[in-house]
């Protein structure tokens, strides 16, 4: 495990992110409009709980160097993606953006991640009239993480 001593930027409070166990989490670094193009010439380092360095993407490269064997972790453009979230994944995630040039100072993006055992939604689920659902049950396809309805007994 690679450890590092650093201090968070006092100007940036962590953004609270909630995730459901067995779900997926995406954390952007940096956040906001134009974020993807802003990281092209920058080095990006991700840390967990202020101690464990998860990965680094050197400036001018496309492939990150991982410091963990956790295959659930990926870097897509400017987003850290964690699949199949476990309760133990809760914690403080921090990204350090180091841009080239002496006039550019490093920037921190901080997240506090809370993992829940319950599935929660950012939208209202539609009401389903039970008369139309007679003979059906809901199932989940693990590979695609997409719910679908199947006839019982099929």
ChimeraX commands (.cxc) that place a marker at each C-alpha (Angstrom):
marker #1 position 0.00,0.00,0.00 radius 0.5
marker #1 position 1.37,3.41,-0.97 radius 0.5
marker #1 position 0.85,6.04,1.69 radius 0.5
marker #1 position 1.15,9.77,1.36 radius 0.5
marker #1 position 0.93,12.72,3.69 radius 0.5
marker #1 position -1.11,15.61,2.34 radius 0.5
marker #1 position -3.55,18.25,3.42 radius 0.5
marker #1 position -6.89,18.98,1.84 radius 0.5
marker #1 position -7.53,22.42,0.49 radius 0.5
marker #1 position -9.38,24.32,3.23 radius 0.5
marker #1 position -11.32,26.18,0.53 radius 0.5
marker #1 position -13.02,23.04,-0.79 radius 0.5
marker #1 position -15.46,21.22,1.43 radius 0.5
marker #1 position -16.02,17.57,0.50 radius 0.5
marker #1 position -19.03,16.87,-1.67 radius 0.5
marker #1 position -21.28,14.24,-0.08 radius 0.5
marker #1 position -22.05,11.32,-2.42 radius 0.5
marker #1 position -24.41,8.48,-1.60 radius 0.5
marker #1 position -24.12,5.07,-3.21 radius 0.5
marker #1 position -26.07,1.85,-2.93 radius 0.5
marker #1 position -24.34,-1.39,-2.06 radius 0.5
marker #1 position -23.65,-3.43,-5.24 radius 0.5
marker #1 position -24.24,-0.29,-7.33 radius 0.5
marker #1 position -21.86,1.97,-9.24 radius 0.5
marker #1 position -20.24,5.25,-8.24 radius 0.5
marker #1 position -18.68,7.93,-10.45 radius 0.5
marker #1 position -16.57,10.74,-9.02 radius 0.5
marker #1 position -15.46,13.56,-11.34 radius 0.5
marker #1 position -12.08,15.27,-11.13 radius 0.5
marker #1 position -12.36,18.12,-11.81 radius 0.5
marker #1 position -16.09,18.82,-11.61 radius 0.5
marker #1 position -18.16,21.09,-13.79 radius 0.5
marker #1 position -18.44,22.30,-17.35 radius 0.5
marker #1 position -15.36,21.67,-19.47 radius 0.5
marker #1 position -13.89,19.29,-16.88 radius 0.5
marker #1 position -12.87,16.61,-19.36 radius 0.5
marker #1 position -10.85,18.97,-21.54 radius 0.5
marker #1 position -9.26,20.56,-18.45 radius 0.5
marker #1 position -7.45,17.34,-17.50 radius 0.5
marker #1 position -5.73,16.64,-20.82 radius 0.5
marker #1 position -2.46,18.27,-19.78 radius 0.5
marker #1 position -2.69,17.53,-16.07 radius 0.5
marker #1 position -1.56,14.76,-13.78 radius 0.5
marker #1 position -4.39,13.26,-11.72 radius 0.5
marker #1 position -3.89,11.36,-8.46 radius 0.5
marker #1 position -6.73,9.69,-6.52 radius 0.5
marker #1 position -6.49,8.89,-2.78 radius 0.5
marker #1 position -8.71,7.00,-0.34 radius 0.5
marker #1 position -9.04,8.14,3.29 radius 0.5
marker #1 position -5.98,10.39,3.04 radius 0.5
marker #1 position -3.54,7.49,3.15 radius 0.5
marker #1 position -3.96,5.06,0.29 radius 0.5
marker #1 position -3.02,6.22,-3.20 radius 0.5
marker #1 position -5.43,4.49,-5.59 radius 0.5
marker #1 position -4.03,5.62,-8.93 radius 0.5
marker #1 position -2.11,8.23,-10.84 radius 0.5
marker #1 position -2.54,9.37,-14.43 radius 0.5
marker #1 position 0.59,11.23,-15.51 radius 0.5
marker #1 position 0.16,14.35,-17.65 radius 0.5
marker #1 position -0.01,13.62,-21.36 radius 0.5
marker #1 position -0.81,9.93,-20.96 radius 0.5
marker #1 position -4.03,8.03,-21.48 radius 0.5
marker #1 position -3.43,5.10,-19.14 radius 0.5
marker #1 position -3.42,5.41,-15.37 radius 0.5
marker #1 position -1.08,3.51,-13.06 radius 0.5
marker #1 position -3.06,1.66,-10.38 radius 0.5
marker #1 position -1.70,1.14,-6.86 radius 0.5
marker #1 position -4.43,-1.32,-5.90 radius 0.5
marker #1 position -5.39,-4.76,-7.19 radius 0.5
marker #1 position -9.11,-3.90,-6.96 radius 0.5
marker #1 position -10.48,-4.69,-10.43 radius 0.5
marker #1 position -13.74,-2.85,-9.63 radius 0.5
marker #1 position -11.88,0.45,-9.98 radius 0.5
marker #1 position -11.51,2.22,-13.36 radius 0.5
marker #1 position -10.60,5.68,-14.62 radius 0.5
marker #1 position -12.74,6.95,-17.50 radius 0.5
marker #1 position -11.61,10.34,-18.77 radius 0.5
marker #1 position -11.91,12.57,-15.70 radius 0.5
marker #1 position -14.08,10.17,-13.66 radius 0.5
marker #1 position -13.12,7.55,-11.08 radius 0.5
marker #1 position -15.61,4.68,-11.47 radius 0.5
marker #1 position -16.17,2.07,-8.79 radius 0.5
marker #1 position -18.42,-0.89,-9.66 radius 0.5
marker #1 position -20.07,-3.42,-7.35 radius 0.5
marker #1 position -19.77,-1.09,-4.36 radius 0.5
marker #1 position -19.28,-2.66,-0.94 radius 0.5
marker #1 position -20.05,-1.16,2.47 radius 0.5
marker #1 position -16.29,-1.02,3.08 radius 0.5
marker #1 position -15.92,1.43,0.14 radius 0.5
marker #1 position -17.38,4.25,2.26 radius 0.5
marker #1 position -14.87,6.95,3.09 radius 0.5
marker #1 position -13.07,10.03,1.90 radius 0.5
marker #1 position -11.98,10.13,-1.76 radius 0.5
marker #1 position -9.67,12.93,-2.91 radius 0.5
marker #1 position -8.30,13.89,-6.29 radius 0.5
marker #1 position -5.21,16.01,-6.79 radius 0.5
marker #1 position -4.94,17.82,-10.14 radius 0.5
marker #1 position -1.41,18.97,-10.97 radius 0.5
marker #1 position -1.28,21.03,-14.15 radius 0.5
marker #1 position 1.90,21.75,-16.08 radius 0.5
marker #1 position 3.47,25.15,-15.71 radius 0.5
marker #1 position 4.88,27.13,-12.82 radius 0.5
marker #1 position 1.85,29.43,-12.63 radius 0.5
marker #1 position -0.51,26.51,-12.03 radius 0.5
marker #1 position -0.95,25.40,-8.43 radius 0.5
marker #1 position -2.29,21.93,-7.54 radius 0.5
marker #1 position -6.03,21.66,-6.85 radius 0.5
marker #1 position -7.90,19.20,-4.61 radius 0.5
marker #1 position -11.36,17.80,-5.27 radius 0.5
marker #1 position -12.78,16.03,-2.19 radius 0.5
marker #1 position -15.69,13.61,-1.75 radius 0.5
marker #1 position -17.23,11.91,1.25 radius 0.5
marker #1 position -18.85,8.65,0.14 radius 0.5
marker #1 position -21.61,7.00,2.16 radius 0.5
marker #1 position -22.69,3.50,1.16 radius 0.5
marker #1 position -26.18,2.27,2.00 radius 0.5
marker #1 position -27.48,-1.29,2.10 radius 0.5
marker #1 position -30.70,-0.06,0.55 radius 0.5
marker #1 position -31.19,0.91,-3.09 radius 0.5
marker #1 position -32.16,4.54,-3.46 radius 0.5
marker #1 position -33.28,6.44,-6.49 radius 0.5
marker #1 position -32.95,10.02,-7.70 radius 0.5
marker #1 position -36.36,9.82,-9.36 radius 0.5
marker #1 position -39.88,8.71,-8.51 radius 0.5
marker #1 position -40.67,5.16,-9.57 radius 0.5
marker #1 position -43.89,4.82,-11.59 radius 0.5
marker #1 position -46.88,3.16,-10.02 radius 0.5
marker #1 position -47.64,-0.23,-11.56 radius 0.5
marker #1 position -51.21,-1.45,-11.68 radius 0.5
marker #1 position -51.09,-4.98,-10.27 radius 0.5
marker #1 position -53.79,-6.22,-12.66 radius 0.5
marker #1 position -51.29,-5.94,-15.51 radius 0.5
marker #1 position -48.51,-7.68,-13.61 radius 0.5
marker #1 position -50.30,-10.91,-12.72 radius 0.5
marker #1 position -48.00,-13.80,-13.61 radius 0.5
marker #1 position -44.80,-11.70,-13.74 radius 0.5
marker #1 position -41.96,-11.21,-11.30 radius 0.5
marker #1 position -39.02,-8.84,-11.26 radius 0.5
marker #1 position -35.50,-10.18,-11.71 radius 0.5
marker #1 position -32.05,-8.67,-12.10 radius 0.5
marker #1 position -29.43,-9.43,-14.70 radius 0.5
marker #1 position -26.16,-9.19,-12.79 radius 0.5
marker #1 position -23.94,-8.48,-15.81 radius 0.5
marker #1 position -25.84,-5.46,-17.08 radius 0.5
marker #1 position -27.30,-4.23,-13.79 radius 0.5
marker #1 position -30.65,-3.77,-15.54 radius 0.5
marker #1 position -33.93,-4.92,-14.04 radius 0.5
marker #1 position -36.38,-6.77,-16.24 radius 0.5
marker #1 position -39.69,-8.52,-15.91 radius 0.5
marker #1 position -39.96,-12.25,-16.64 radius 0.5
marker #1 position -42.92,-14.59,-16.83 radius 0.5
marker #1 position -42.95,-16.90,-13.80 radius 0.5
marker #1 position -41.96,-20.39,-14.79 radius 0.5
marker #1 position -40.29,-19.34,-18.08 radius 0.5
marker link #1:1,2 radius 0.2
marker link #1:2,3 radius 0.2
marker link #1:3,4 radius 0.2
marker link #1:4,5 radius 0.2
marker link #1:5,6 radius 0.2
marker link #1:6,7 radius 0.2
marker link #1:7,8 radius 0.2
marker link #1:8,9 radius 0.2
marker link #1:9,10 radius 0.2
marker link #1:10,11 radius 0.2
marker link #1:11,12 radius 0.2
marker link #1:12,13 radius 0.2
marker link #1:13,14 radius 0.2
marker link #1:14,15 radius 0.2
marker link #1:15,16 radius 0.2
marker link #1:16,17 radius 0.2
marker link #1:17,18 radius 0.2
marker link #1:18,19 radius 0.2
marker link #1:19,20 radius 0.2
marker link #1:20,21 radius 0.2
marker link #1:21,22 radius 0.2
marker link #1:22,23 radius 0.2
marker link #1:23,24 radius 0.2
marker link #1:24,25 radius 0.2
marker link #1:25,26 radius 0.2
marker link #1:26,27 radius 0.2
marker link #1:27,28 radius 0.2
marker link #1:28,29 radius 0.2
marker link #1:29,30 radius 0.2
marker link #1:30,31 radius 0.2
marker link #1:31,32 radius 0.2
marker link #1:32,33 radius 0.2
marker link #1:33,34 radius 0.2
marker link #1:34,35 radius 0.2
marker link #1:35,36 radius 0.2
marker link #1:36,37 radius 0.2
marker link #1:37,38 radius 0.2
marker link #1:38,39 radius 0.2
marker link #1:39,40 radius 0.2
marker link #1:40,41 radius 0.2
marker link #1:41,42 radius 0.2
marker link #1:42,43 radius 0.2
marker link #1:43,44 radius 0.2
marker link #1:44,45 radius 0.2
marker link #1:45,46 radius 0.2
marker link #1:46,47 radius 0.2
marker link #1:47,48 radius 0.2
marker link #1:48,49 radius 0.2
marker link #1:49,50 radius 0.2
marker link #1:50,51 radius 0.2
marker link #1:51,52 radius 0.2
marker link #1:52,53 radius 0.2
marker link #1:53,54 radius 0.2
marker link #1:54,55 radius 0.2
marker link #1:55,56 radius 0.2
marker link #1:56,57 radius 0.2
marker link #1:57,58 radius 0.2
marker link #1:58,59 radius 0.2
marker link #1:59,60 radius 0.2
marker link #1:60,61 radius 0.2
marker link #1:61,62 radius 0.2
marker link #1:62,63 radius 0.2
marker link #1:63,64 radius 0.2
marker link #1:64,65 radius 0.2
marker link #1:65,66 radius 0.2
marker link #1:66,67 radius 0.2
marker link #1:67,68 radius 0.2
marker link #1:68,69 radius 0.2
marker link #1:69,70 radius 0.2
marker link #1:70,71 radius 0.2
marker link #1:71,72 radius 0.2
marker link #1:72,73 radius 0.2
marker link #1:73,74 radius 0.2
marker link #1:74,75 radius 0.2
marker link #1:75,76 radius 0.2
marker link #1:76,77 radius 0.2
marker link #1:77,78 radius 0.2
marker link #1:78,79 radius 0.2
marker link #1:79,80 radius 0.2
marker link #1:80,81 radius 0.2
marker link #1:81,82 radius 0.2
marker link #1:82,83 radius 0.2
marker link #1:83,84 radius 0.2
marker link #1:84,85 radius 0.2
marker link #1:85,86 radius 0.2
marker link #1:86,87 radius 0.2
marker link #1:87,88 radius 0.2
marker link #1:88,89 radius 0.2
marker link #1:89,90 radius 0.2
marker link #1:90,91 radius 0.2
marker link #1:91,92 radius 0.2
marker link #1:92,93 radius 0.2
marker link #1:93,94 radius 0.2
marker link #1:94,95 radius 0.2
marker link #1:95,96 radius 0.2
marker link #1:96,97 radius 0.2
marker link #1:97,98 radius 0.2
marker link #1:98,99 radius 0.2
marker link #1:99,100 radius 0.2
marker link #1:100,101 radius 0.2
marker link #1:101,102 radius 0.2
marker link #1:102,103 radius 0.2
marker link #1:103,104 radius 0.2
marker link #1:104,105 radius 0.2
marker link #1:105,106 radius 0.2
marker link #1:106,107 radius 0.2
marker link #1:107,108 radius 0.2
marker link #1:108,109 radius 0.2
marker link #1:109,110 radius 0.2
marker link #1:110,111 radius 0.2
marker link #1:111,112 radius 0.2
marker link #1:112,113 radius 0.2
marker link #1:113,114 radius 0.2
marker link #1:114,115 radius 0.2
marker link #1:115,116 radius 0.2
marker link #1:116,117 radius 0.2
marker link #1:117,118 radius 0.2
marker link #1:118,119 radius 0.2
marker link #1:119,120 radius 0.2
marker link #1:120,121 radius 0.2
marker link #1:121,122 radius 0.2
marker link #1:122,123 radius 0.2
marker link #1:123,124 radius 0.2
marker link #1:124,125 radius 0.2
marker link #1:125,126 radius 0.2
marker link #1:126,127 radius 0.2
marker link #1:127,128 radius 0.2
marker link #1:128,129 radius 0.2
marker link #1:129,130 radius 0.2
marker link #1:130,131 radius 0.2
marker link #1:131,132 radius 0.2
marker link #1:132,133 radius 0.2
marker link #1:133,134 radius 0.2
marker link #1:134,135 radius 0.2
marker link #1:135,136 radius 0.2
marker link #1:136,137 radius 0.2
marker link #1:137,138 radius 0.2
marker link #1:138,139 radius 0.2
marker link #1:139,140 radius 0.2
marker link #1:140,141 radius 0.2
marker link #1:141,142 radius 0.2
marker link #1:142,143 radius 0.2
marker link #1:143,144 radius 0.2
marker link #1:144,145 radius 0.2
marker link #1:145,146 radius 0.2
marker link #1:146,147 radius 0.2
marker link #1:147,148 radius 0.2
marker link #1:148,149 radius 0.2
marker link #1:149,150 radius 0.2
marker link #1:150,151 radius 0.2
marker link #1:151,152 radius 0.2
marker link #1:152,153 radius 0.2
marker link #1:153,154 radius 0.2
view
